[in-house]
Amino acid sequence: MTAIYGAAGEDGRRLAWPLLKQAVRLCWGWTTLPPVERSPRGKPLFTGLDGRWFSLSHSGGLALCALSESPVGVDVELIRPRREKLPQWALSEGELAAFDGTWEDFYRRWTLKESWCKLGDTPLYPPRSVETPPPCPHQSYAGEGWQAAVCCHDAPPAGIIWLEIDSEKEGSV
């Protein structure tokens, strides 16, 4: 089972680890986080727990945390205009052919691409070499001014569970 938890505040980076702490308590009943290590590429992992996986993402004031019993990847991005040529640099030929020219569609494709790379702990660069939709179960989510996606090995959740997080009280890892 894959679950996605989200939080909104002033700084998504400061919310990410407190969100993970609260999410594992709600999802798995853990009162503390187990030790975390990093893969050779830098992906955070629970030390010695092959049956419990997580992925974190943040953008602006948003943070997302995906929890699963198998590898998982999640990404969130604020929708904002960027350099005009960014889609040509970041999207594959197939994605460009289907791209509708809006920043919403660009970020939908980008979050799928990034979450798929996080799932497999594989390089995102060069981004044109990564094609969406990814060859795994995936789901896109959108709200006012943001886009997100998850890639997993089981059925992706229908929605994000939004939590209130006090990053000052919760602290960070």
DRENLUM-795497 format. One record per residue (C-alpha): x, y, z. Coordinates in nm, 3 decimals. Each point is the difference from the previous one (the first is absolute). Example, Ala and Ser with C-alpha at 12.3 -4.5 7.8 and 13.67 -1.06 7.14 Angstrom:
<pts>
<pt X="1.230" Y="-0.450" Z="0.780"/>
<pt X="0.137" Y="0.344" Z="-0.066"/>
</pts>
This chain:
<pts>
<pt X="0.000" Y="0.000" Z="0.000"/>
<pt X="0.128" Y="0.345" Z="-0.089"/>
<pt X="-0.113" Y="0.311" Z="0.186"/>
<pt X="0.085" Y="0.365" Z="-0.061"/>
<pt X="-0.002" Y="0.266" Z="0.268"/>
<pt X="0.039" Y="0.371" Z="-0.061"/>
<pt X="0.049" Y="0.317" Z="0.199"/>
<pt X="-0.011" Y="0.367" Z="-0.087"/>
<pt X="0.174" Y="0.290" Z="0.176"/>
<pt X="0.258" Y="0.267" Z="-0.057"/>
<pt X="0.291" Y="-0.232" Z="-0.082"/>
<pt X="-0.055" Y="-0.348" Z="-0.143"/>
<pt X="0.363" Y="-0.095" Z="0.061"/>
<pt X="-0.050" Y="0.049" Z="0.375"/>
<pt X="-0.325" Y="-0.199" Z="-0.010"/>
<pt X="0.134" Y="-0.311" Z="-0.177"/>
<pt X="0.159" Y="-0.191" Z="0.291"/>
<pt X="-0.265" Y="0.094" Z="0.257"/>
<pt X="-0.258" Y="-0.115" Z="-0.257"/>
<pt X="0.181" Y="-0.334" Z="-0.034"/>
<pt X="0.000" Y="-0.042" Z="0.380"/>
<pt X="-0.374" Y="0.061" Z="0.021"/>
<pt X="-0.076" Y="-0.212" Z="-0.310"/>
<pt X="0.180" Y="-0.313" Z="0.129"/>
<pt X="-0.187" Y="0.038" Z="0.330"/>
<pt X="-0.336" Y="0.017" Z="-0.178"/>
<pt X="0.071" Y="-0.263" Z="-0.265"/>
<pt X="0.214" Y="-0.255" Z="0.187"/>
<pt X="-0.043" Y="0.092" Z="0.367"/>
<pt X="0.366" Y="0.089" Z="0.049"/>
<pt X="0.069" Y="0.241" Z="0.285"/>
<pt X="0.351" Y="0.084" Z="-0.123"/>
<pt X="0.178" Y="-0.008" Z="-0.332"/>
<pt X="0.243" Y="-0.287" Z="-0.052"/>
<pt X="0.354" Y="0.091" Z="-0.107"/>
<pt X="0.024" Y="0.148" Z="-0.349"/>
<pt X="0.289" Y="-0.050" Z="-0.241"/>
<pt X="0.056" Y="0.118" Z="-0.355"/>
<pt X="0.047" Y="-0.204" Z="-0.314"/>
<pt X="0.316" Y="0.062" Z="-0.204"/>
<pt X="-0.207" Y="0.247" Z="-0.207"/>
<pt X="-0.129" Y="0.176" Z="0.314"/>
<pt X="-0.354" Y="-0.140" Z="0.034"/>
<pt X="-0.099" Y="-0.024" Z="0.369"/>
<pt X="-0.092" Y="-0.353" Z="0.117"/>
<pt X="-0.091" Y="-0.161" Z="0.330"/>
<pt X="0.305" Y="-0.195" Z="0.118"/>
<pt X="-0.056" Y="-0.376" Z="-0.014"/>
<pt X="-0.375" Y="0.013" Z="-0.074"/>
<pt X="-0.062" Y="-0.155" Z="-0.340"/>
<pt X="-0.378" Y="-0.010" Z="0.048"/>
<pt X="-0.048" Y="0.371" Z="0.075"/>
<pt X="0.083" Y="0.272" Z="-0.250"/>
<pt X="-0.051" Y="0.374" Z="-0.020"/>
<pt X="0.053" Y="0.289" Z="-0.237"/>
<pt X="0.002" Y="0.370" Z="0.084"/>
<pt X="-0.047" Y="0.307" Z="-0.215"/>
<pt X="-0.046" Y="0.369" Z="0.063"/>
<pt X="-0.056" Y="0.313" Z="-0.204"/>
<pt X="-0.069" Y="0.346" Z="0.135"/>
<pt X="-0.227" Y="-0.043" Z="0.302"/>
<pt X="-0.106" Y="-0.358" Z="-0.084"/>
<pt X="0.141" Y="-0.333" Z="0.113"/>
<pt X="-0.106" Y="-0.352" Z="-0.100"/>
<pt X="0.089" Y="-0.336" Z="0.149"/>
<pt X="-0.082" Y="-0.333" Z="-0.165"/>
<pt X="0.010" Y="-0.319" Z="0.209"/>
<pt X="-0.010" Y="-0.350" Z="-0.144"/>
<pt X="0.092" Y="-0.364" Z="0.059"/>
<pt X="0.209" Y="0.014" Z="-0.319"/>
<pt X="0.215" Y="0.271" Z="-0.162"/>
<pt X="-0.191" Y="0.321" Z="-0.069"/>
<pt X="0.066" Y="0.342" Z="-0.151"/>
<pt X="-0.189" Y="0.326" Z="0.048"/>
<pt X="0.046" Y="0.353" Z="-0.131"/>
<pt X="-0.178" Y="0.332" Z="0.048"/>
<pt X="0.064" Y="0.325" Z="-0.186"/>
<pt X="-0.147" Y="0.346" Z="0.021"/>
<pt X="-0.129" Y="0.104" Z="-0.342"/>
<pt X="0.183" Y="0.308" Z="-0.114"/>
<pt X="0.118" Y="0.130" Z="-0.334"/>
<pt X="0.360" Y="-0.085" Z="-0.080"/>
<pt X="0.235" Y="0.050" Z="-0.292"/>
<pt X="-0.191" Y="-0.029" Z="-0.328"/>
<pt X="0.231" Y="-0.278" Z="-0.129"/>
<pt X="-0.022" Y="-0.216" Z="0.315"/>
<pt X="-0.255" Y="-0.244" Z="-0.146"/>
<pt X="0.225" Y="-0.061" Z="-0.304"/>
<pt X="0.294" Y="-0.067" Z="0.234"/>
<pt X="-0.188" Y="-0.218" Z="0.250"/>
<pt X="-0.259" Y="-0.196" Z="-0.200"/>
<pt X="0.069" Y="-0.294" Z="-0.230"/>
<pt X="-0.110" Y="0.010" Z="-0.364"/>
<pt X="-0.312" Y="-0.201" Z="0.084"/>
<pt X="-0.087" Y="0.226" Z="0.291"/>
<pt X="0.053" Y="0.311" Z="-0.211"/>
<pt X="-0.232" Y="-0.139" Z="-0.268"/>
<pt X="-0.277" Y="-0.042" Z="0.264"/>
<pt X="0.085" Y="0.318" Z="0.197"/>
<pt X="-0.285" Y="0.255" Z="-0.008"/>
<pt X="0.228" Y="0.301" Z="0.060"/>
<pt X="-0.128" Y="0.088" Z="0.349"/>
<pt X="0.209" Y="0.011" Z="0.315"/>
<pt X="-0.258" Y="-0.224" Z="0.168"/>
<pt X="0.062" Y="-0.273" Z="-0.258"/>
<pt X="0.376" Y="0.050" Z="0.020"/>
<pt X="-0.001" Y="-0.046" Z="0.377"/>
<pt X="-0.234" Y="-0.301" Z="-0.025"/>
<pt X="0.252" Y="-0.166" Z="-0.230"/>
<pt X="0.299" Y="0.116" Z="0.206"/>
<pt X="-0.137" Y="-0.130" Z="0.332"/>
<pt X="-0.073" Y="-0.339" Z="-0.161"/>
<pt X="0.354" Y="-0.007" Z="-0.138"/>
<pt X="0.160" Y="0.093" Z="0.331"/>
<pt X="-0.214" Y="-0.237" Z="0.209"/>
<pt X="0.085" Y="-0.287" Z="-0.236"/>
<pt X="0.372" Y="0.071" Z="0.035"/>
<pt X="-0.036" Y="0.016" Z="0.379"/>
<pt X="-0.183" Y="-0.336" Z="-0.003"/>
<pt X="0.298" Y="-0.174" Z="-0.159"/>
<pt X="0.267" Y="0.232" Z="0.143"/>
<pt X="0.103" Y="0.061" Z="-0.360"/>
<pt X="0.150" Y="0.312" Z="-0.158"/>
<pt X="-0.236" Y="0.271" Z="-0.119"/>
<pt X="0.262" Y="0.148" Z="-0.230"/>
<pt X="-0.007" Y="0.043" Z="-0.286"/>
<pt X="-0.373" Y="0.050" Z="0.053"/>
<pt X="-0.085" Y="-0.041" Z="-0.370"/>
<pt X="0.104" Y="-0.365" Z="0.033"/>
<pt X="-0.274" Y="-0.073" Z="0.259"/>
<pt X="-0.339" Y="-0.061" Z="-0.160"/>
<pt X="-0.340" Y="0.042" Z="0.168"/>
<pt X="-0.230" Y="-0.159" Z="0.079"/>
<pt X="0.233" Y="-0.230" Z="0.189"/>
<pt X="-0.033" Y="-0.379" Z="-0.038"/>
<pt X="-0.141" Y="-0.047" Z="0.352"/>
<pt X="-0.316" Y="0.085" Z="0.191"/>
<pt X="-0.013" Y="0.378" Z="0.032"/>
<pt X="-0.238" Y="0.282" Z="0.081"/>
<pt X="0.004" Y="0.376" Z="-0.046"/>
<pt X="-0.156" Y="0.244" Z="0.246"/>
<pt X="-0.067" Y="0.372" Z="-0.036"/>
<pt X="-0.117" Y="0.289" Z="0.210"/>
<pt X="-0.004" Y="0.375" Z="-0.026"/>
<pt X="0.349" Y="0.092" Z="-0.114"/>
<pt X="0.164" Y="-0.342" Z="0.038"/>
<pt X="0.042" Y="-0.335" Z="-0.170"/>
<pt X="0.115" Y="-0.332" Z="0.151"/>
<pt X="0.047" Y="-0.364" Z="-0.096"/>
<pt X="0.078" Y="-0.338" Z="0.152"/>
<pt X="0.151" Y="-0.311" Z="-0.157"/>
<pt X="-0.024" Y="-0.329" Z="0.187"/>
<pt X="-0.027" Y="-0.377" Z="-0.040"/>
<pt X="-0.360" Y="-0.030" Z="0.119"/>
<pt X="-0.317" Y="0.200" Z="-0.060"/>
<pt X="0.072" Y="0.370" Z="0.062"/>
<pt X="-0.229" Y="0.175" Z="0.246"/>
<pt X="-0.292" Y="0.199" Z="-0.135"/>
<pt X="0.101" Y="0.308" Z="0.196"/>
<pt X="0.239" Y="0.165" Z="0.241"/>
<pt X="-0.069" Y="0.006" Z="0.376"/>
<pt X="0.073" Y="0.357" Z="0.112"/>
<pt X="0.131" Y="0.045" Z="0.354"/>
<pt X="0.061" Y="0.298" Z="0.226"/>
<pt X="0.370" Y="0.007" Z="0.090"/>
<pt X="0.171" Y="0.230" Z="0.246"/>
<pt X="0.360" Y="-0.022" Z="-0.123"/>
<pt X="0.127" Y="0.200" Z="0.300"/>
<pt X="-0.157" Y="-0.248" Z="0.244"/>
<pt X="0.083" Y="-0.316" Z="-0.196"/>
<pt X="0.364" Y="0.080" Z="-0.074"/>
<pt X="0.190" Y="-0.158" Z="-0.289"/>
<pt X="0.234" Y="-0.290" Z="-0.064"/>
</pts>
